[in-house]
């Protein structure tokens, strides 16, 4: 009798588990796995998004992208430059802000809120706001102050447009990374800091010997988020420069959008999207493995 009850109990728990997990599995399958398989299928075709019978072309799309698409190569180089600078600058600035706002200041709560509020806004809205500032606000400030920096064409020159996109992206997202680092700083034991002070370690030595190693988990999360977000950058470019001037600020995501929805090359754009997916997957796996290993060493 006991064995029968145990068997029935095991079967009942498995059935209950299956009933609760089935809706989740169905949702993930419909929302991710089926579209992903369709992406692989359409990447092997020449399709305009309307035809019911896409023309199968095999790996021709991938060959053309990797060997003969100058726009994709330029967009990839732009994305790499943007990602490297964004990851480094946003994390360094966020750590510095977190160190300042972790101090017991009267206005620290207000300052934290002020830096975090831009992150709540959509990057599309932020892009349009800063587009107005760069085009109208800077012109007015240039006439008022006479400073040459406000009279530059921040969205009309290739180098300045790149700097503008980078600066706006950092301004919008730095509050998010700052919060992560503040949480990491608050987890550093006070005993270690006091022991370092007793040993005569200065602020810089304490930061590099104690605080920075203890921030390793926060750095891993922040670098991972910054890496994935920077590689997929799209909305700020769409609203701020529209890919200009002369297509010099196309990212990979924007190039995919242009080919797919503007040029109606759905099969070709899907192949680019699949390449981007694989690149992001490989880079994030490598990044997480390296940083996790350093966490253990720290």
C-alpha positions in Angstrom: 0.0 0.0 0.0 2.8 2.4 0.9 4.5 1.7 -2.4 1.3 2.3 -4.4 0.6 5.6 -2.6 4.2 6.7 -3.2 3.9 5.8 -6.9 0.6 7.7 -7.2 2.1 10.6 -5.3 5.0 10.8 -7.7 2.8 10.6 -10.7 0.5 13.2 -9.3 3.3 15.6 -8.6 4.7 15.1 -12.1 1.3 15.7 -13.6 0.8 18.8 -11.6 4.3 20.1 -12.5 3.5 19.4 -16.2 0.2 21.3 -16.0 1.8 24.4 -14.5 4.8 24.4 -16.9 2.9 23.6 -20.1 1.5 27.2 -20.6 5.0 28.6 -20.1 6.5 26.2 -22.6 3.8 27.0 -25.1 4.4 30.7 -24.8 8.2 30.4 -25.2 7.7 28.1 -28.2 5.3 30.5 -29.9 7.2 33.7 -29.0 10.7 32.5 -29.6 11.4 29.1 -31.0 8.9 29.2 -33.9 10.0 32.7 -35.0 13.6 31.7 -34.7 13.1 28.7 -37.0 11.2 30.9 -39.4 14.1 33.3 -39.3 16.5 30.5 -40.3 14.1 29.5 -43.1 13.7 33.0 -44.5 17.4 33.8 -44.3 17.9 31.1 -47.0 15.4 32.7 -49.4 15.0 35.8 -51.6 11.7 37.3 -50.3 10.1 40.7 -50.5 7.8 40.2 -47.5 4.7 39.8 -49.7 5.1 36.8 -51.9 3.6 33.6 -50.7 6.4 31.6 -52.2 9.9 32.9 -51.3 12.6 31.8 -53.7 15.1 29.5 -52.1 18.7 30.7 -52.7 20.6 28.7 -50.1 23.6 30.4 -48.6 23.8 33.1 -51.2 22.5 35.8 -48.8 25.3 35.0 -46.3 28.0 35.0 -49.0 26.9 38.4 -50.3 26.7 39.9 -46.8 30.2 38.6 -45.7 32.0 39.1 -49.0 30.4 41.8 -51.0 28.3 44.1 -48.8 30.2 47.3 -48.2 27.3 48.8 -46.2 27.3 45.9 -43.8 31.0 46.1 -43.3 30.9 49.8 -42.6 27.9 49.3 -40.2 29.8 46.5 -38.4 32.9 48.7 -38.0 30.7 51.6 -36.6 29.0 49.2 -34.2 32.4 47.8 -33.0 33.7 51.3 -32.3 30.5 52.4 -30.6 30.4 49.3 -28.5 34.0 49.5 -27.2 33.7 53.2 -26.3 30.3 52.9 -24.8 31.2 49.9 -22.6 34.3 51.6 -21.3 33.0 55.1 -20.8 29.6 54.2 -19.3 31.1 51.8 -16.8 33.9 54.1 -15.7 31.6 57.1 -15.3 29.0 55.0 -13.5 31.6 53.7 -11.0 32.8 57.3 -10.4 29.2 58.5 -9.9 28.4 55.5 -7.6 31.5 56.3 -5.5 30.4 59.9 -5.1 26.7 59.2 -4.4 27.5 56.4 -2.0 28.9 59.0 0.3 26.7 60.3 3.1 25.6 63.5 1.3 22.4 65.3 2.1 21.4 65.5 -1.6 22.5 62.0 -2.6 18.9 60.6 -2.8 17.9 63.5 -5.1 21.0 63.1 -7.2 20.4 59.4 -7.6 16.9 60.1 -8.8 18.1 62.8 -11.2 20.6 60.5 -12.8 18.2 57.6 -13.0 15.2 59.4 -14.5 16.6 59.6 -18.1 16.8 55.8 -18.1 13.1 55.6 -17.7 12.5 57.6 -20.9 12.5 55.8 -24.3 15.7 56.3 -26.3 13.5 57.4 -29.3 12.1 60.2 -27.2 15.5 61.1 -25.8 16.9 61.1 -29.4 14.3 63.6 -30.6 14.8 65.8 -27.5 18.6 65.9 -28.1 18.1 66.4 -31.8 16.2 69.6 -30.9 19.0 70.6 -28.5 21.8 70.0 -31.0 20.0 71.9 -33.8 18.0 74.7 -32.1 19.4 74.9 -28.5 23.0 74.9 -29.5 22.4 77.5 -32.2 20.8 79.9 -29.6 23.6 79.3 -27.1 26.1 80.0 -29.9 24.5 83.3 -30.7 24.3 84.2 -27.0 27.7 83.2 -25.8 29.8 83.3 -29.0 31.4 80.0 -28.1 32.6 78.0 -31.1 31.6 74.7 -29.6 27.9 75.5 -29.9 28.3 76.6 -33.5 29.7 73.2 -34.7 27.5 70.9 -36.8 27.0 68.2 -34.2 24.7 66.1 -36.4 26.0 67.1 -39.8 29.6 65.9 -39.6 30.6 62.2 -39.4 32.9 62.4 -36.4 30.7 64.8 -34.4 27.6 62.7 -35.2 29.3 59.7 -33.8 30.2 61.6 -30.6 26.7 62.9 -30.3 25.2 59.4 -30.5 27.7 58.1 -28.0 27.1 61.0 -25.6 23.3 60.8 -25.7 23.4 57.0 -25.2 25.6 57.4 -22.1 23.6 60.2 -20.7 20.4 58.2 -21.0 21.7 54.9 -19.5 24.3 55.9 -17.0 21.8 56.0 -14.2 21.0 52.3 -14.6 24.6 51.2 -14.3 25.1 53.7 -11.4 22.4 51.9 -9.4 24.1 48.5 -10.0 27.4 49.8 -8.8 25.8 51.6 -5.8 24.3 48.2 -4.8 27.7 46.6 -5.2 29.4 49.3 -3.1 26.9 48.8 -0.3 27.7 45.1 -0.1 31.4 45.8 0.6 32.1 45.0 4.3 33.0 48.0 6.4 35.5 45.9 8.3 37.7 45.6 5.3 37.6 49.4 4.7 38.4 50.1 8.4 41.2 47.6 8.4 42.7 49.2 5.3 42.6 52.6 6.9 44.3 51.3 10.0 47.0 49.8 7.8 47.6 53.2 6.2 46.1 52.6 2.8 45.0 55.8 1.0 41.7 56.2 -0.9 43.2 55.1 -4.3 44.9 52.1 -2.7 41.6 51.1 -1.0 39.7 51.4 -4.2 42.0 49.2 -6.3 42.8 46.7 -3.6 39.4 46.3 -1.8 36.5 48.1 -3.5 37.2 47.2 -7.2 37.7 43.4 -6.6 34.5 43.4 -4.5 32.7 45.0 -7.4 33.5 42.1 -9.7 29.9 40.7 -9.8 28.5 44.2 -10.5 31.1 44.8 -13.2 30.2 41.5 -14.8 26.5 42.4 -15.0 27.1 45.9 -16.1 29.6 45.0 -18.9 27.2 42.3 -20.1 24.3 44.7 -20.3 26.3 47.4 -21.9 27.7 44.9 -24.4 24.4 43.5 -25.6 22.7 47.0 -25.6 25.6 48.6 -27.6 25.8 45.9 -30.2 22.0 46.2 -30.8 22.0 50.0 -30.9 19.2 51.3 -33.1 16.6 53.6 -31.7 18.9 56.5 -30.7 20.3 56.5 -34.3 16.9 56.3 -35.8 15.6 59.4 -33.9 18.9 61.4 -33.6 20.7 61.2 -37.0 18.6 58.8 -39.1 21.8 57.1 -40.2 23.3 60.4 -41.5 25.2 62.2 -42.6 25.4 60.2 -45.7 24.9 56.8 -44.1 28.0 57.2 -41.9 26.2 56.4 -38.6 24.5 53.1 -39.7 24.7 50.4 -37.1 24.2 46.8 -37.9 20.7 46.9 -36.4 19.9 50.0 -38.4 21.3 48.5 -41.6 19.0 45.4 -41.0 16.0 47.7 -40.6 16.9 49.7 -43.8 17.3 46.6 -45.9 14.3 44.8 -44.5 11.6 47.5 -44.1 12.8 50.2 -46.5 14.2 48.1 -49.4 11.8 45.2 -48.9 14.7 42.7 -48.9 13.2 40.5 -46.1 15.2 37.4 -46.8 18.5 39.4 -47.0 17.7 41.4 -43.9 16.8 38.2 -42.0 20.1 36.7 -42.9 21.8 39.8 -41.4 19.7 39.5 -38.3 20.8 35.9 -37.9 24.4 36.9 -38.2 23.9 39.6 -35.6 22.3 37.0 -33.3 25.2 34.6 -33.6 27.7 37.4 -33.1 26.0 38.6 -29.9 25.7 35.1 -28.6 29.3 34.2 -29.1 30.6 37.5 -27.7 28.4 37.4 -24.6 29.4 33.8 -23.9 33.1 34.7 -24.1 32.6 37.8 -22.0 30.7 36.1 -19.3 33.2 33.2 -19.1 36.1 35.6 -18.7 34.5 37.8 -16.1 33.1 34.9 -14.1 36.6 33.4 -13.9 38.0 36.8 -12.7 35.2 36.9 -10.1 36.4 33.6 -8.7 40.0 34.8 -8.7 39.0 38.0 -6.9 
